[in-house]
């Protein structure tokens, strides 16, 4: 197998730029100066890693609205509580994922549970925004909380690699199905590699690959890439070959069909036209998204 001839190749590496939120260490590679979006992937925040003292105020994401897209939150260390105006509530621990379809609109809060605020501890969370096509922007809101045990952990072996594993959140890989069925057939996973390990990750032609290096310094298609960078790839092959030559590596890897529609965003709303944004603001102000109690 030849990296340089048959693996998707690196076009650009986009750094996660520092943009702290209150006392939460935050870096953001998307959108960035050289990459306004990676259709259908809109936005990625990398919070932490950091250690919260005891006691602490926890995460700063009190009640706020969304419409027109989905959020996928990866809890790498620590834990995060979710509460929304659709009546969904959960606390997801390390290794779990929260997948929320904002659709026609809801209000939600992403906060630290009381136990974490009392005792503190390590925290690292990623949040990815995935766009919805016009036909689904006003779909019924929904939420699924997945604990680590809910997500298939697939050993990378044989034709799929060696010395690592893939946690399959949605979509399919190596004959397995993910824990969540995406409205738009998004494949999403996290990948860990031991030193010297490698992964062969299918990336069907015509689909946009999302690949973010959470930690480590892997090689992709034979090109060294950097930690905390979003990797933009070409579309000339049907898999991505990742190696971990110098130390352990953790990635977020996924792919999805591009939507190819206009994107108009304003804060927590992502629609196709400015008029739809104005309507979203009016609907939220009129209470049509529902409400949740103000949290401490």
N, C-alpha and C positions, 0 to 999 in steps of 0.2 A: 504494500500500500504506500503510495507516494503522497506526502503532504502537499508538495508544491504543485503537483499536476491535478490532483483530484479532490482535495479538500477546499472548501470555501476559504478564501484568503482575506487577510486583514486589509481594509481600505484606510480606516482611520481609527484612532483611539481618542475617546472623548473623556477628559478628566471630570471627576465629581468635585465640583467647586463648593467651597465652604459657604454656608448660609444658615447659621445657627438660628433656632427658634427657641426663644427664652433661654433656659439653661440646657436645652437639648442640643448636643453636637449634631449638626446636620450637614451633609454634602449632597450635591445634586448634579448628576451628569446629563439629565434630560428634563426639560429643554436646556440647551447650552449654546454658547456662542457659535459653534459650528454645526449644530444639529437641533433645529427647532422641534422636530418630531421624527419618529421612526414608525410610520403608519403600519398598524393601528396603535402603537405604543406612544403614549403622550407625555409621561412624567414619571420620574423615579426620585424618591428621597431615600437617602441612606442615613439613618439615625444611629449614632454611636459608632463603634463600641465605647461605652463609658460605664463608670460605676456610680450609682446614685447612693448618697449617704443615707444614714438613718437618723431622723426621719427625713422625708422629702415630700415635695408637692406632686411628684409624678409627671406623667406626660401632659403636655399643655393643650390637648386637642379636645376641648369641650364641645358642646352641641354646635353643629354647623351643617349647612345644607349641601346637597349635590343633585345634579340632574345630567343625564345624557351619556354616562360612561360607567365603567366598573372600577373598583379598587381591589387590589390584591396585596395583602399585607403579610409579610414573611416575618415571623417572630424567631429570630436566630438565637438570642439569649434573653432571659427575663420572661415577662408575660405582659399581656395587654387585654384589657376589658373592652368589650363592644356593647353599645346600647343604641337602639335606633327607634324612630317613630313608627316603624312597622311592627314593633313589639318583640324584636329579636334581641337577645342578650346572651353573652357568653364571656368566659375568660379563657384565653388561649395561651398555652405555655410554650416554652422553647421547642422549636422544631415544627410548630403548627403554623397554620395559614388561615387568614380570614379573607373570604371572597364575597364582596358586596356588589350587587347590581343596583346602582342608584336609579337607573331607568327614568321614570316620569318624575321622580323626586322624593327624597326623604331627608330627614335630619338625623344625624348620628353623632356619637361621641366615641372617641378612642382615648381611654384613660388608663391609668395604673390602678389595679385593685388595691383595696385598703391595706392588705398584708404587705404589698410591695412598698407602699408609702411609709409604713411603719418601720420595716426592716431594711429597705434599700437592696442594692445588689447590682449585678451586671445587667446591661441592657443593650441590645442591638436589634434594630428592626428596619426592614425595607418596606417601602410602599410604592407600588406600581399602579399607574392609571392606564387602563385599556379602553380605547374608544369603542363606541357602539355605532353601527350604521344608522342612517336616518330611519329605516323601518323599525328599529328597535329602541330608539332614543326614549320613547314614551312607554316602554314595556313596564310591567308590574315590578316594583322594587322587590329585591330578595336578598337574603344573607345566608351564608353557610360558614360555620366555624369548624375547622378541621384540627384535631389534635395530632401530635406526631404519630401516634399509633394508627390513625385513620389513613395515612398516606403510604402507599406501597413503596418500599425500599428495595431497589433492584440492583443486584450486584452487576458490575461491569465486567463481563467476561466474554471470551471467545471473540466473535466479530464485533462486539460492542466495546471492547477495551479490556483493561486489567487494572487491578490496584485501586478500585474506587467503587462508588455507588451513586445511583440516581434516585432521588425521591420524586415520584411521579404525581404531581398535583392535579393536572388535567391533561387530556389527550391520551395518546398511546405511545408505547415504547417497548420494543422487544417482546411483543405479544401480550403486554400487560395494558390495562386500562387505568387511568388516573382516578383519584378519589372524587373529582368534581367534573361534571359535564358542562362545559362552557357553552353559552348561547351561540357563540361564533366559532366554535371548534378550535379555540386557542389551546396549543400544547404549552404547558408550563411545568418547570421542574427546578430543583436545586441539585447540583452535582458536587460531590467531594472526591478528591483524588489524593492518594498517598504520594509521598515522594517517589518518583519513578513511574507513577501510574499514568494511564492514558485512557481517553474516552473517544469513541466514534459515535457522533450524535447525528442522526438523520435530520436533514433540513430540506424538505421537498421544494423543488423548483417552483417559483412563483410566490413563495411565502416569505415574509419578512422574519429574519432571525433576530431574536433579542438575546444578547449575551453580555452579562455584567460580571466583572471580576470582583467578588466580594473581598477575597483575601488570597494572597499568594502571588506568584509570578509565573504563570503558565506560558506555554507556546501554543499558538493557534495557527494551524496550517503552516507550521515551521517558523512563524514570526513571534519573537518574544513580545509579550504584552504586560501591562502594568496593573498593579492592584488599584482598586477603586476607579476603574475606567470602564466605560461602556464601549464595546468593540463593534464597530461597523464593518460588515463583511460584504464581499461581492456575492453574486448570485450564479456563479459558474459551476457549482457542484451541488450534490445532493446530500452531503454530510459535512459536519464540522469535526476536525480532528484536534483534540486538545491533549497536550502533554504537561506533566508536572515534573520538570527535570531537576529542580533545585529545592523543592519543599512542598508541603501540602498546599492544596488549592481548593477554594470553594467558589462556585459559580452559580448564577441564576441563568438558566438556559430555557428558551422557548421559541416558538414560531407561530405565525398567524397569517391569514390572508390579509393583504392590504385592503383598506376600504375604498380609497380613491375618491373621497368626497370632501367638500370644503369643511374646514375646521375653524369654528369661531368660539373662542373661549373667553370667559370673564370670571376670574376667581374660581369658585367651585362649580361653575356651569360650563359644559362643553356641548355646543350645538352646531348646526350647519349654517345658520344665518344670524345676523345681528338682531333681527326681529324676534327670533326664538329666544335669544338671550334676554331681551327686554321682557318677554312673556314669562320666562323662568323667574326673573326677579320679582315681577308682579305677583306671580302665583305663590312664591315663598312668603312675600310680605302679607299676602292675604290669608296665610295659614294653611294653604292647600297641601303642604308637605307634611303636615302634622307637627308634633312637638314631643320632646322628652323633657323630663324635669331638669332644671338647672342643677349642675353637679358641683360638689365642693372641690 
